[in-house]
Amino acid sequence: GMANNVDLNRNTDWNWGGTGSSGNIKSEEYRGKAPFSEPETRFVRDVAVENGVDAYMSMHTGARFIFVPFSDTASKQSRRRHETTDDQLRLAAHMWAASAGFFTGAGIVYDKNDYTADGTLADFIGAKLKVPYSLTFELYGVPGDLDNCFEQFNPPSADVQQTLARFHGMYPSAVEFLIQARLGITQGGDGAFHGSQGVQWRRVEGDSPGADLHFVDLSTNM
């Protein structure tokens, strides 16, 4: 949480106040005094609205899963699905495959977690703002419950670089998927990606690990 103990991922107005959060300021899931009471959650909301984002990805640790909405209590009870759940699961599977087995699974949050979470940013952005892709991915986690919370959620210092390298492949994979989905782009024999409206895109390999760039030519017919 923040210095005032608010869990930002319980602070939006998507089912705010449900049992998947807490009104107790001493709880690690304290939801705050009101929806969007915190400047950080308002900032994320406002940036998403002002820029009309097509995708939102929230990075966490604690497990090695890729989650799609929903996580709130009411949605679990009604088995709610987003109108793009199938597309989001395809993206999750694409990211999982690109990670070479780093992630241990993917799915709707309420199916994968043994607890619910009310007021999360991913649920809000997917449900209220109608953003078609709103994923949460957990980048590290030790199975079970360790006495030391830090060790549960963070790799040993000696393993940080190896851990980063193992899941890095999901980033260009996700970008590729989203660009293709948004612009109707398919890959040609020359390795470049071509869209139905003359859009071209290619990945430019960087000279250091993780330094891939993505070039999109939007100058034609757009």
SEZAGU-673892 format. One record per residue (C-alpha): residue in one letter; residue number from 1; x, z, y. Coordinates in nm, 4 decimals. Layout:
N
A, NUM, X, Z, Y
...
This chain:
222
G, 1, 0.0000, 0.0000, 0.0000
M, 2, 0.0856, 0.0018, 0.3692
A, 3, 0.2101, 0.2953, 0.5776
N, 4, -0.1538, 0.3994, 0.6195
N, 5, -0.2037, 0.3699, 0.2399
V, 6, -0.4397, 0.0699, 0.2584
D, 7, -0.4155, -0.1700, -0.0344
L, 8, -0.4366, -0.5077, 0.1407
N, 9, -0.5647, -0.6620, -0.1790
R, 10, -0.8807, -0.4499, -0.1610
N, 11, -0.9439, -0.5029, 0.2107
T, 12, -1.1490, -0.8251, 0.2384
D, 13, -1.5264, -0.8509, 0.2617
W, 14, -1.5689, -1.0092, -0.0824
N, 15, -1.7544, -0.7293, -0.2636
W, 16, -1.5704, -0.4733, -0.0527
G, 17, -1.6452, -0.1169, -0.1534
G, 18, -1.7033, -0.1795, -0.5226
T, 19, -1.5772, 0.0379, -0.8041
G, 20, -1.2712, -0.1855, -0.8364
S, 21, -1.1301, -0.0120, -0.5294
S, 22, -1.1259, 0.3363, -0.3857
G, 23, -1.2433, 0.5144, -0.0729
N, 24, -0.9826, 0.7851, -0.1325
I, 25, -0.6933, 0.7426, 0.1079
K, 26, -0.4597, 0.8931, -0.1511
S, 27, -0.5432, 0.6260, -0.4084
E, 28, -0.3121, 0.3290, -0.4598
E, 29, -0.6275, 0.1133, -0.4453
Y, 30, -0.7547, 0.2553, -0.1156
R, 31, -0.9618, -0.0214, 0.0453
G, 32, -0.9383, 0.0925, 0.4078
K, 33, -1.2072, 0.2028, 0.6496
A, 34, -1.3773, -0.1375, 0.6671
P, 35, -1.3347, -0.4971, 0.5489
F, 36, -1.0439, -0.6638, 0.7295
S, 37, -0.9493, -0.3382, 0.8975
E, 38, -0.5851, -0.4400, 0.8612
P, 39, -0.4031, -0.6983, 1.0779
E, 40, -0.2294, -0.8425, 0.7709
T, 41, -0.5516, -0.9350, 0.5922
R, 42, -0.6981, -1.0721, 0.9149
F, 43, -0.3850, -1.2835, 0.9583
V, 44, -0.4136, -1.4387, 0.6113
R, 45, -0.7852, -1.5053, 0.6666
D, 46, -0.7319, -1.6615, 1.0090
V, 47, -0.4432, -1.8843, 0.8973
A, 48, -0.6486, -2.0114, 0.6040
V, 49, -0.9474, -2.0853, 0.8272
E, 50, -0.7530, -2.2445, 1.1124
N, 51, -0.5529, -2.4721, 0.8829
G, 52, -0.8240, -2.5620, 0.6328
V, 53, -0.5942, -2.4912, 0.3385
D, 54, -0.6454, -2.6637, 0.0044
A, 55, -0.4698, -2.3977, -0.2007
Y, 56, -0.3750, -2.0320, -0.1846
M, 57, -0.1265, -1.8615, -0.4169
S, 58, -0.0715, -1.4880, -0.4197
M, 59, 0.2502, -1.3584, -0.5769
H, 60, 0.2515, -1.0251, -0.7613
T, 61, 0.4465, -0.8439, -1.0294
G, 62, 0.3368, -0.6252, -1.3172
A, 63, 0.2626, -0.8866, -1.5833
R, 64, 0.3471, -1.2476, -1.6630
F, 65, 0.0080, -1.4061, -1.6129
I, 66, -0.1468, -1.6731, -1.3944
F, 67, -0.4927, -1.5696, -1.2795
V, 68, -0.7846, -1.7583, -1.1269
P, 69, -1.0910, -1.5931, -0.9659
F, 70, -1.2741, -1.3723, -1.0126
S, 71, -1.1548, -1.0135, -1.0379
D, 72, -1.4377, -0.8181, -0.8768
T, 73, -1.6792, -0.5892, -1.0588
A, 74, -1.9963, -0.7860, -0.9836
S, 75, -1.8400, -1.1127, -1.0984
K, 76, -1.7283, -0.9590, -1.4257
Q, 77, -2.0793, -0.8323, -1.4903
S, 78, -2.2376, -1.1711, -1.4172
R, 79, -1.9523, -1.3773, -1.5671
R, 80, -1.9300, -1.5636, -1.2368
R, 81, -1.7235, -1.8815, -1.2248
H, 82, -1.5999, -2.0731, -0.9231
E, 83, -1.7183, -2.4319, -0.8892
T, 84, -1.3562, -2.5378, -0.9444
T, 85, -1.2684, -2.2902, -1.2203
D, 86, -1.1904, -2.5659, -1.4710
D, 87, -0.9619, -2.7422, -1.2219
Q, 88, -0.7891, -2.4153, -1.1398
L, 89, -0.7341, -2.3437, -1.5079
R, 90, -0.5797, -2.6881, -1.5459
L, 91, -0.3397, -2.6071, -1.2634
A, 92, -0.2613, -2.2713, -1.4247
A, 93, -0.1882, -2.4440, -1.7561
H, 94, 0.0340, -2.6944, -1.5735
M, 95, 0.2321, -2.4113, -1.4146
W, 96, 0.2521, -2.2243, -1.7432
A, 97, 0.3934, -2.5287, -1.9224
A, 98, 0.6511, -2.5847, -1.6487
S, 99, 0.7772, -2.2274, -1.6796
A, 100, 0.9046, -2.2927, -2.0345
G, 101, 0.7233, -1.9935, -2.1782
F, 102, 0.7986, -1.7457, -1.8992
F, 103, 0.4315, -1.6727, -1.8440
T, 104, 0.2473, -1.5197, -2.1364
G, 105, -0.0974, -1.6505, -2.0491
A, 106, -0.3466, -1.7735, -1.7926
G, 107, -0.7170, -1.7298, -1.7314
I, 108, -0.9952, -1.5758, -1.5237
V, 109, -0.8871, -1.2341, -1.3988
Y, 110, -1.1816, -1.0396, -1.5413
D, 111, -1.1107, -1.1819, -1.8861
K, 112, -0.7428, -1.0882, -1.8774
N, 113, -0.7369, -0.7521, -1.7001
D, 114, -0.8757, -0.4274, -1.8314
Y, 115, -0.9785, -0.3252, -1.4787
T, 116, -1.1660, -0.4883, -1.1914
A, 117, -1.0482, -0.5366, -0.8339
D, 118, -1.2932, -0.5596, -0.5446
G, 119, -1.2067, -0.7081, -0.2065
T, 120, -0.9064, -0.9158, -0.3137
L, 121, -0.7676, -1.1968, -0.1027
A, 122, -0.7757, -1.4559, -0.3800
D, 123, -1.1439, -1.3898, -0.4496
F, 124, -1.2300, -1.3963, -0.0793
I, 125, -1.0426, -1.7203, -0.0132
G, 126, -1.1915, -1.8905, -0.3162
A, 127, -1.5480, -1.7645, -0.2757
K, 128, -1.6028, -1.7191, 0.0975
L, 129, -1.3722, -1.9913, 0.2329
K, 130, -1.4416, -2.2323, -0.0556
V, 131, -1.0732, -2.3100, -0.1045
P, 132, -1.0625, -2.5063, -0.4318
Y, 133, -0.7416, -2.3500, -0.5658
S, 134, -0.6897, -1.9764, -0.5207
L, 135, -0.4484, -1.8403, -0.7774
T, 136, -0.2671, -1.5135, -0.8357
F, 137, 0.0464, -1.5130, -1.0454
E, 138, 0.2419, -1.2195, -1.1759
L, 139, 0.6141, -1.2945, -1.1784
Y, 140, 0.7459, -1.0049, -1.3793
G, 141, 0.6229, -0.7215, -1.5941
V, 142, 0.7216, -0.5077, -1.8894
P, 143, 0.4506, -0.4723, -2.1581
G, 144, 0.2958, -0.1296, -2.1827
D, 145, 0.3171, 0.1545, -1.9336
L, 146, 0.6613, 0.2806, -1.8366
D, 147, 0.7198, 0.6200, -1.6793
N, 148, 0.9223, 0.4496, -1.4069
C, 149, 0.6877, 0.2279, -1.2052
F, 150, 0.9735, 0.0427, -1.0347
E, 151, 1.1187, -0.0651, -1.3693
Q, 152, 0.7710, -0.1751, -1.4826
F, 153, 0.7351, -0.4152, -1.1912
N, 154, 1.0925, -0.5272, -1.1191
P, 155, 1.3661, -0.6795, -1.3355
P, 156, 1.7020, -0.5016, -1.3631
S, 157, 1.9429, -0.6138, -1.0922
A, 158, 2.1588, -0.7943, -1.3467
D, 159, 1.8579, -1.0019, -1.4609
V, 160, 1.7201, -1.1063, -1.1204
Q, 161, 1.8847, -1.4495, -1.1057
Q, 162, 1.7909, -1.5304, -1.4642
T, 163, 1.4308, -1.4238, -1.4017
L, 164, 1.4100, -1.6364, -1.0872
A, 165, 1.5501, -1.9383, -1.2697
R, 166, 1.2989, -1.9034, -1.5534
F, 167, 0.9875, -1.9229, -1.3415
H, 168, 1.1173, -2.1507, -1.0657
G, 169, 0.9961, -2.4642, -1.2461
M, 170, 0.6354, -2.3710, -1.1786
Y, 171, 0.6740, -2.4238, -0.8016
P, 172, 0.7490, -2.8000, -0.7979
S, 173, 0.5025, -2.8365, -1.0844
A, 174, 0.2254, -2.6731, -0.8789
V, 175, 0.3093, -2.8819, -0.5720
E, 176, 0.3008, -3.2002, -0.7775
F, 177, -0.0359, -3.1101, -0.9276
L, 178, -0.1915, -3.0191, -0.5928
I, 179, -0.0678, -3.3289, -0.4128
Q, 180, -0.1917, -3.5523, -0.6909
A, 181, -0.5280, -3.3750, -0.6989
R, 182, -0.5709, -3.3872, -0.3208
L, 183, -0.4606, -3.7444, -0.2619
G, 184, -0.5448, -3.9136, -0.5904
I, 185, -0.1782, -3.9810, -0.6597
T, 186, -0.0401, -4.1052, -0.9912
Q, 187, 0.3218, -4.1468, -1.0988
G, 188, 0.4626, -4.4977, -1.1287
G, 189, 0.7428, -4.6312, -1.3459
D, 190, 0.9893, -4.5907, -1.0582
G, 191, 0.9409, -4.2145, -1.0630
A, 192, 0.7616, -4.2173, -0.7277
F, 193, 0.3995, -4.1197, -0.6887
H, 194, 0.1555, -4.3675, -0.5400
G, 195, -0.1897, -4.2976, -0.4027
S, 196, -0.4931, -4.5184, -0.3848
Q, 197, -0.4623, -4.5235, -0.0044
G, 198, -0.0972, -4.6241, 0.0095
V, 199, 0.0355, -4.2691, 0.0076
Q, 200, 0.3778, -4.2300, -0.1510
W, 201, 0.5499, -3.9118, -0.2602
R, 202, 0.8681, -3.8284, -0.4437
R, 203, 1.0676, -3.5177, -0.5244
V, 204, 1.4180, -3.5030, -0.3778
E, 205, 1.6485, -3.2932, -0.5926
G, 206, 1.8453, -3.0354, -0.3941
D, 207, 2.2135, -2.9667, -0.4442
S, 208, 2.1543, -2.6045, -0.5409
P, 209, 1.9076, -2.4351, -0.7790
G, 210, 1.5628, -2.4090, -0.6254
A, 211, 1.6400, -2.6464, -0.3396
D, 212, 1.4031, -2.9278, -0.4351
L, 213, 1.2313, -3.0961, -0.1412
H, 214, 0.9059, -3.2867, -0.1455
F, 215, 0.8671, -3.6002, 0.0647
V, 216, 0.5187, -3.7291, 0.1343
D, 217, 0.4629, -4.0506, 0.3282
L, 218, 0.1239, -4.0215, 0.4937
S, 219, 0.1855, -4.3005, 0.7410
T, 220, -0.0040, -4.5737, 0.5589
N, 221, -0.3751, -4.6161, 0.5688
M, 222, -0.4626, -4.2526, 0.6237
